[in-house]
Amino acid sequence: MGIKSKLYEIIFESDTKAGKLFDVLLLIVIVLSILLVMLESVPSIEKQYRFSLQLMEWSITLIFSLEYCLRIWIVSKPKRYIFSFYGIIDFLSILPSYLGLFFVGTHGFIVIRALRLLRIFRILKLNRYMNEGTIIIKALKRSRIKISVFLFAVLTMVIIIGTLMYLIEGAENGFTSIPRGIYWAIVTLTTVGYGDISPGTALGQFIASFVMIIGYAIIAVPTGIVTAELSRSSRGKPSGQVCENCLSEGHDIDDQYCRYCGAKLQ
């Protein structure tokens, strides 16, 4: 095997010992970088340990930069990786630190602060190293039509209920408009209940009681849909293989060819 093939197996594959070790080490670095962002937002810690935090941050940035460059060098089609979802996330994880070098002085402080907070996007890199996440994504994709129909039905319901409450309660009870009534219907239907608006008439209170009871049943519907799809998706054993041709993930352990482009898997 050439150096590129060996590195590809380590960086892109998670079924080998070397690949698993690389993923675990990178996970530790990602979590550490997120903790650094959080600690830097605490004024007392940032003031006392500024140099140490900056040193650790630049060390992590260099690690991510090396990883990003290696991924571009290893893959057969660099553009496909660069403009892929994870390629953009990898780029965003290192971009803020380098941009901060060009914004110095008191006038650019707010800009630097906003750019540095973009490093929190590194948390999205975690999903790449969790095979179980592939099962959840498959389940959500398969149930998207059912959930869409369900959400449309719920939207129709809250519009009708919000309109009724606007007609029944009126402005004297806080229902100053139909959108305000729809807001109350959503808050009540989801059992949040802020309490900033409440019905004052007997009919309005009866409708509110009905909406509360319906809310519990509605919450259970999408849970059941996704759970059913999860049980179907979990039957196939997920693999950590990544197609070298199209960089697609989500293959089962017994797949020999990519289910997206048809290329042979390693």
N, C-alpha and C positions, 0 to 999 in steps of 0.2 A: 504494500500500500504506500502511496505517495504521502507527502506531508500534508497536502490539502485533504486527502481522504481521511487521514488520521484525525486531523483537526475537526473535520466535518462530523466524524463519529463522536467526538468529545463534546462539541459545542451544540450540535443540532439533535443528536440522538440522546434519549434519556433511558434507554433500556440496557446500556452497557455500564460496567462499573465506573469507568472513567467519565462517562456522560452523567451518571448519577452524582458522582463526586463534584463535578463541575457545577451542576445545577444547585447542589446544596451550598457550595461555597458562594455562588452568585446570589442565592436567596439571602444568605447572611449579610452580604454587602448591601443588597437592596433594602432590607429591613433596617440596617444600620444607617443608611443614607436618609431614610424616612424619619428615623428618630432624631437625626441631626437637624433636619428641617424644623421639627417640632421644638427642639431645644433652643434653636436660634430665635424662635419667636418669643421666648421668655427673656425679658430685658435683663434681669439680674444675671442669668446664666450666660447670655450673649456678651455682656460687659466683662464678666470675670474670666471667661474661658474663650474669648474671641479668637486668639491665635491658634489654640488647640483645635477648635471647631473648624476654622478655615483650613488648617493643615489636613485634617481628616477629610474634609469635603473635597479638597483638590486631589487627595490620594484616591478617593472613590471615583471622582470624575475621570482621572487618568485610567482607572481600571475599566470603566464603562466605555471610554474612548477606544481603548485597545480592543475590547470585545466587539465594538461596533465596526471597527476597521477590519478585524479578523473575519467577521461574518460577511462583509462585502467582498473580501478577497477570496473566501472559500467557495461561495456559491457560484454556480455556473452562469446564472443570470443576475448580476448585481442590481440592475434597475428594478427587477421584480421584488427583490428584498427591500431596497431603499424606499419604494413607494407602497410597501405593504403596511398593514396595520402595526405590526410589531416593529417594522423598520422605522416608522415615524415615531413610535413611542421611544425606541432606543435613541433616536436623534434628539427628541425633546428632553431626554434625561441628561444629556451632556450640554445642550445648547445654552441654558441659562448661565452656567458658570463662565463660559467663554464670552458671552455677551456682556457680562458684568465687568469685564476688563475695559470695555469701551465707554462705559457710563460711570464717570468718576465725578466727585465734587458734590456739593450740597444740593445742587439743582437736579441732579440725576438720582438722588437717593430713593425717591418714590419709585422710579422706573426700575432701579436695581432690586428693590424689595419685591416688586411685582414679578420680575423675571426669575428671581431666586425661588419664589413660591411655586413656580412652574415645575420645580424638581419633584413636587409631590406626585407628579405623573409617573414617577418610577414605580409606584405601587401597582400600576397596570402591567408592569413586567412580570409580576408574580404569577399571573394567570398562565403564562407560557409553560411553567414548570409544574403544573398541577393537571395530571391526566384526568382526574375526576371532573375537572371543569369542562372537559370535552363532552362528558355525558350530560351535564346540565345544559350546555349550549345546544346539543342535539335535541333534548327534550323541549326546550323553549322554541326552537325552530319548528318542530313538528306540531306544536300546540298553538302556534301564532295565529292561525285562522280562527280556531275555536275561541281563543282569548279575545281576538279582535271583535268577533260577533258579540261576545259577552260584554265587552266594554261599550260597544255601540248600544246595546240594550240598556246598560246602566246609565249611559249618557242621556238616552231618551227618557228614562225614568226620572232622573234628577231635574231635567228641564220641565217635565210635566208637574212634578211635585213643587218645584220652585215657583212656577207660575201660579199654581193653586194657592200656595201660601201667601204670595203677593196679593192675590185677590181677596183672600180670607182675612189676613191679619192687617195689611195696610201699613202705612208709614208710621202710625202711632205705636206699633210694636216692633219697629226696627226694620220692617220689610219695605224699604223705600223704593225698590226696583226689582225687576225680574232677575237680573244677575245677582242681586243681593239674596234673593230667595233661593237661587240655584246654589250659591255659596253655602247657605244654611243647610240645604238638602244634602250636599256632599259631605259636610262636616258631620251631620247627623247620621247619614247612611254608613259612613265609615266608622261610626261609634267613637269619634274623637271628642266631640262635644265641648267646644271652647266655652260656650255659655255667653258669648257676646250678644247673640240674638236668641230670643226664645219666644214661642207663641204665647199669646195671652188669652185667646178665645178657647172655648171648649172644643169646637170643631178643629181648630189648629192643633191643640194638644192631642186630640185623638189621632190626627194624621201623623203627628210627630211620634206617637207611640208605635204606630204601624210601621213607620220608616225605620225606627230603631230595631224592631223585631226582624224586619226584612234585611237589615244591615248584617246581622250575624249569619244569615243564610247566604248572602251574596259573597261574603269574605271566603266562605268555604268552597265556592265554585271553582275559581282559578287554581286553588290549591289542589283540588281533586284532579283537574285537567293535567296540570304539570306532573303530579305524582304518578298518574297513569302512564304518561309518556316516559317518565324516569324509569319505571319498571320495565318498559319495553327497551329503552336505550341501554340499560345496564346489562342486558343479556349478552351483548357483544363485549368482549374484553378489550379495553382501550389499549393502544400501543403508543409509545413515545416517539414513533418514527415520524420523520419529516421528509416529504418528497423533495428530492434534490432538484427536480425540474421546476416545480411550481411553488415549492415551500409551503405546501398545504399540510395541515395537521388533522387529527381526528380519525386516524386509521385504526382498524381493529388489529389485534395481535396476529391474526392469521391472514391478513391481507398481503398479497404478493405484488399487487399493482396499485398505483394511486387511484383512488376512486374519483378524483377530480380531473386529472389530465391523462391517466392511463399509463404513465411512465412506470417502469419497474422499480420497486423499492429495494434498497440495499438489504 
